[in-house]
Amino acid sequence: MLRIGNVAVEPPLVLAPMAGITDRDFRLLIRRLGGCGLVSMEFISSEGLTRQRPGTLRMLHFVEEERPIAIQIYGSDPARMAEAACVVEAIGADVCDINMGCPANKVLKGCAGAALTADLPLAARIVREVRQAITLPLTVKFRLGLREDAKTYLELGSMCQDEGVDAVTLHPRTAKQQFSGRADWSAIGELKRALRIPVIGNGDVSSPEDALELQRETGCDAVMIGRASLTNPWIFRQAAALLRGEPYADPSLAERHALMRAHFDAVLGREDERTALHKLRKFTGWYTHGLPEGRNLRHRLSELPSAREVLGAVEDYFATRGAA
């Protein structure tokens, strides 16, 4: 079991924060499937949060069933980041996480996200001010550095430890790599050996077996899983079984149907038509990977004009296969 401050993360498996994906509906879906020790909200702009922009504030909603939950904030102004962290604490999150790993250009241009790996003095000021502002457990997620010739992850990890951070997460790619190439798991092991605080490993965990192998190979205290959970939301439950030394089962067609129906019903109940249609198409694209004639279904859904028609086509697909 991993402890982040006073928060127990058991099993030691963490849902990564993913912009536009890890909203309340998806987090609840993952939580209800089981096996995930900590869920993360999609990352939140400190500017939007402290300026109380409606779109940002809507993202903050969570329910008790999701706990423990981490809220990740990003920005480049230490005072504003500290103010945002105070909001995270005030609304009752279990963990506050600082994003120093996002490689998106619009985030880098604002000197936030992975850009902070190239400005350690500013990174230190942000961590220090946030740490002084809150008593909530604090974590920092970062990458190797901006480029292959500018790796700073060991210095950044040491700084976080010195400034009172409770745990760090490393995605072992550079910002320039984005998500290309292979994640360098050896760097996670190196960071783990260099620090006393817990280290969470992230990157290229595409199967339950990968989660087990990453922990064995690096000695990391927990494994964070992101993109693989989109095509296989059961990956946490499956990896948790392997960590207990037990076999796991793949989901049946009926289980896949139940998951899609539950998720899509939640989306339809919460979102306007345009947003719902976008989300249903997006998640169907992931959920149907590996299904019989999944590509044909995805093509059909891309042409439908309404969210209800998309849901109806999904229901028809499973009904014809005896999984209604």
Backbone hydrogen bonds, N-H to C=O, Kabsch-Sander energy under -0.5 kcal/mol:
donor,donor_aa,acceptor,acceptor_aa,energy
2,L,9,V,-2.0
4,I,7,V,-2.8
5,G,3,R,-0.7
7,V,4,I,-2.0
8,A,6,N,-0.6
9,V,2,L,-3.7
10,E,8,A,-0.7
13,L,11,P,-2.6
14,V,223,V,-2.7
15,L,38,L,-2.7
16,A,14,V,-0.5
16,A,225,I,-2.6
21,I,18,M,-2.1
22,T,18,M,-2.1
23,D,21,I,-2.4
27,R,23,D,-2.6
28,L,24,R,-2.5
29,L,25,D,-1.9
30,I,26,F,-2.4
31,R,27,R,-2.6
32,R,28,L,-2.7
33,L,29,L,-1.5
34,G,30,I,-1.1
37,G,13,L,-2.1
37,G,35,G,-0.6
38,L,13,L,-1.3
39,V,68,P,-1.8
41,M,70,A,-2.6
42,E,22,T,-1.1
44,I,72,Q,-3.0
46,S,74,Y,-2.8
49,L,45,S,-2.4
50,T,46,S,-2.4
51,R,47,E,-1.9
52,Q,49,L,-1.0
53,R,48,G,-2.8
56,T,53,R,-0.6
57,L,53,R,-2.4
58,R,54,P,-2.1
59,M,55,G,-0.8
59,M,56,T,-0.7
60,L,56,T,-0.6
60,L,57,L,-1.0
61,H,58,R,-1.0
66,E,63,V,-1.9
67,R,64,E,-1.7
70,A,39,V,-2.8
71,I,95,V,-2.4
72,Q,70,A,-0.5
73,I,97,D,-2.8
74,Y,44,I,-2.1
81,M,77,D,-2.7
82,A,78,P,-2.3
83,E,79,A,-2.1
84,A,80,R,-2.5
85,A,81,M,-2.3
86,C,82,A,-1.8
87,V,83,E,-1.5
88,V,84,A,-2.2
89,E,85,A,-2.3
90,A,86,C,-2.5
91,I,87,V,-2.1
92,G,89,E,-1.2
93,A,88,V,-1.8
94,D,69,I,-1.8
95,V,69,I,-1.5
96,C,137,P,-2.6
97,D,71,I,-2.5
98,I,139,T,-2.2
99,N,73,I,-2.7
99,N,97,D,-0.5
100,M,98,I,-0.7
100,M,141,K,-3.0
107,V,104,A,-0.8
108,L,104,A,-2.5
109,K,105,N,-2.8
110,G,107,V,-0.6
111,C,108,L,-2.1
112,A,107,V,-2.0
113,G,99,N,-0.7
114,A,102,C,-2.4
115,A,112,A,-1.9
116,L,113,G,-1.7
117,T,114,A,-1.6
118,A,115,A,-1.6
119,D,116,L,-1.1
123,A,119,D,-2.6
124,A,120,L,-2.7
125,R,121,P,-1.9
126,I,122,L,-2.4
127,V,123,A,-2.4
128,R,124,A,-2.7
129,E,125,R,-2.5
130,V,126,I,-2.4
131,R,127,V,-2.8
132,Q,128,R,-2.1
133,A,129,E,-1.1
134,I,130,V,-1.4
139,T,96,C,-2.5
140,V,167,A,-1.3
141,K,98,I,-2.6
142,F,169,T,-2.6
143,R,100,M,-1.0
144,L,171,H,-0.6
144,L,173,R,-1.9
146,L,150,A,-0.9
150,A,147,R,-1.8
152,T,144,L,-2.3
153,Y,144,L,-1.4
156,L,152,T,-2.9
157,G,153,Y,-2.5
158,S,154,L,-2.2
159,M,155,E,-2.4
160,C,156,L,-2.4
161,Q,157,G,-2.2
162,D,158,S,-2.4
163,E,159,M,-2.0
164,G,161,Q,-1.3
165,V,160,C,-2.5
166,D,138,L,-2.8
167,A,138,L,-1.0
168,V,198,P,-2.1
169,T,140,V,-2.5
170,L,200,I,-2.3
171,H,142,F,-2.4
171,H,169,T,-0.5
173,R,171,H,-2.4
175,A,145,G,-2.3
176,K,146,L,-2.3
178,Q,174,T,-0.7
178,Q,175,A,-1.0
180,S,177,Q,-3.0
184,D,172,P,-2.6
185,W,183,A,-1.4
187,A,184,D,-1.8
188,I,184,D,-0.6
188,I,185,W,-0.8
189,G,185,W,-1.6
190,E,186,S,-2.1
191,L,187,A,-2.5
192,K,188,I,-2.5
193,R,189,G,-2.2
194,A,190,E,-1.2
195,L,191,L,-1.3
200,I,168,V,-3.0
201,G,222,A,-2.6
202,N,170,L,-1.6
203,G,224,M,-0.6
206,S,204,D,-1.1
211,A,207,S,-1.4
212,L,208,P,-1.6
213,E,209,E,-2.4
214,L,210,D,-3.0
215,Q,211,A,-1.8
216,R,212,L,-2.3
217,E,213,E,-3.0
218,T,214,L,-2.0
219,G,215,Q,-2.2
221,D,199,V,-2.5
222,A,199,V,-0.9
223,V,12,P,-2.2
224,M,201,G,-3.3
225,I,14,V,-3.0
229,S,226,G,-1.8
230,L,227,R,-1.7
231,T,227,R,-0.7
232,N,228,A,-1.6
235,I,232,N,-2.1
236,F,233,P,-0.6
238,Q,234,W,-2.4
239,A,235,I,-2.7
240,A,236,F,-2.6
241,A,237,R,-1.6
242,L,238,Q,-1.8
243,L,239,A,-2.3
244,R,240,A,-1.3
245,G,242,L,-1.5
246,E,241,A,-3.1
256,R,252,S,-2.2
257,H,253,L,-2.3
258,A,254,A,-2.4
259,L,255,E,-2.3
260,M,256,R,-2.3
261,R,257,H,-2.7
262,A,258,A,-2.4
263,H,259,L,-2.6
264,F,260,M,-2.8
265,D,261,R,-2.4
266,A,262,A,-1.8
267,V,263,H,-2.2
268,L,264,F,-2.7
269,G,265,D,-1.6
270,R,266,A,-0.8
270,R,267,V,-1.1
271,E,267,V,-2.6
276,A,272,D,-2.9
277,L,273,E,-2.6
278,H,274,R,-2.0
279,K,275,T,-2.5
280,L,276,A,-2.8
281,R,277,L,-2.2
282,K,278,H,-2.2
283,F,279,K,-3.0
284,T,280,L,-2.2
285,G,281,R,-1.7
286,W,282,K,-0.9
287,Y,283,F,-3.3
288,T,284,T,-2.0
289,H,286,W,-1.5
291,L,288,T,-2.1
294,G,291,L,-2.0
297,L,293,E,-1.8
298,R,294,G,-2.5
299,H,295,R,-2.3
300,R,296,N,-2.2
301,L,297,L,-2.6
302,S,298,R,-1.7
303,E,299,H,-0.5
303,E,300,R,-1.3
304,L,301,L,-1.1
310,V,306,S,-1.8
311,L,307,A,-2.5
312,G,308,R,-2.4
313,A,309,E,-2.2
314,V,310,V,-2.0
315,E,311,L,-2.4
316,D,312,G,-2.4
317,Y,313,A,-2.2
318,F,314,V,-2.0
319,A,315,E,-2.4
320,T,316,D,-2.1
321,R,318,F,-1.0
322,G,319,A,-1.5
323,A,318,F,-2.8
